[in-house]
Amino acid sequence: MSSEEGRAEYRRRAGIEGSLSRGVRQCGLRHARYRGLTKTHLQHVATAAGINALRAIRCLNAVPLAPTRRSRFSRLRA
């Protein structure tokens, strides 16, 4: 991914992966609370709305984002 187009695609993907990771770690998206597609979909939509509400609150309160973690290899290389 040395091209600029590849880097832009990776940045977009990294943001999506971060959102999914937050949903899994903080909100338990890996396991559905209910049975059935309709109820499971409702749970996912409600969870996404909650995550967005938390982001909006953090943005309005000017809470800074956490710094990106660097791997050991990249720290050695620097």
Summary of the structure (lengths in Angstrom):
residues: 78
radius of gyration: 16.7
end to end distance: 19.6
largest distance: 50.3
contacts: 137
relative contact order: 0.07
helix: 69%
strand: 0%
